């Protein structure tokens, strides 16, 4: 049932994104029609323009809007981190259940699923909680991209050494985005003694992907990534402080 719900949400998200992608070259205005334009792109565009008029800078406006977005989804991110930690604690018990119901026949596997769900309910753990922040962030990220490229006031302004609507000429922001993504991923994985090879691969794959995308996208989107990553690094430090200290080289050396 949970898989069906997740699949339905994912399909709805993809349809929304694909609907928005067909209008990438059309300016966003109050007259733009469609759910994607009216409830995602145009509101984001207007918020960025509002803060730009208030602060006198579209670059600073994107920084403020990024922080506001991160603050809005902060409760979800905190819940995700707590849920991930709880899942790590449950790993030994889940392993015992797998050993207990090692047979591959349908009845045994059904019993395994039932007892696993009971274990999640007992400790108030949602195995799908990690998906919700991603499902929320992706439309926002694509909406920011549309707002930047389809709003002339944003695309035609500059900030620091780069034009917001063009690629960073020195590739500084993409590199910083990649580095901060790596640091943030590393901090998120800290304290996970049962880290699998796929997670370890993501630690390197995600920063590389971010750098490649950031090089080819407007610098304003790279700015959004950098500010968002720095926010996440600070957030993770305060939430996972004990785990980070325990997994630090100094702490590991002291244990030895």
SULNOR-V73763 format. One record per backbone hydrogen bond with DSSP energy under -1.0 kcal/mol. CO is the residue of the C=O (numbers start at 0). NH is the residue of the N-H. If there is no record, write none. Layout:
CO,NH
CO,NH
This chain:
0,4
1,5
2,6
3,7
4,8
5,9
6,10
7,11
8,12
9,13
10,14
11,15
12,16
13,17
14,18
15,19
16,20
19,22
20,23
22,25
28,31
33,37
34,38
35,39
35,40
36,41
39,43
40,44
41,45
42,46
43,47
44,48
45,49
46,50
47,51
48,52
49,53
50,54
51,55
56,60
57,61
58,62
59,63
60,64
61,65
62,66
63,67
64,68
65,69
66,70
67,71
68,72
72,76
73,77
74,78
75,79
76,80
77,81
78,82
79,83
80,84
81,85
82,86
83,87
84,88
85,89
89,93
90,94
91,95
92,96
93,97
94,98
95,99
96,100
104,108
105,109
106,110
107,111
108,112
109,113
110,114
111,115
112,116
113,117
114,118
115,119
116,120
117,121
118,122
119,124
125,128
127,130
130,134
131,135
132,136
133,137
135,139
136,140
137,141
138,142
139,143
140,144
141,145
142,146
143,147
144,148
145,149
149,27
150,154
151,155
153,156
154,164
156,163
158,161
161,158
162,165
163,219
165,218
170,174
171,175
172,176
173,177
174,178
175,179
176,180
177,181
178,182
179,183
180,184
181,185
182,186
183,187
184,188
188,191
190,192
191,194
195,199
196,200
197,201
198,202
200,203
200,204
201,205
203,207
204,208
205,209
206,210
207,211
208,212
209,213
210,214
211,215
212,216
217,220
217,221
218,222
219,223
220,224
221,225
222,226
223,227
224,228
225,229
226,230
227,231
228,232
229,233
230,234
231,235
232,236
233,237
234,238
235,239
239,243
240,244
241,245
242,246
247,251
248,252
249,253
250,254
251,255
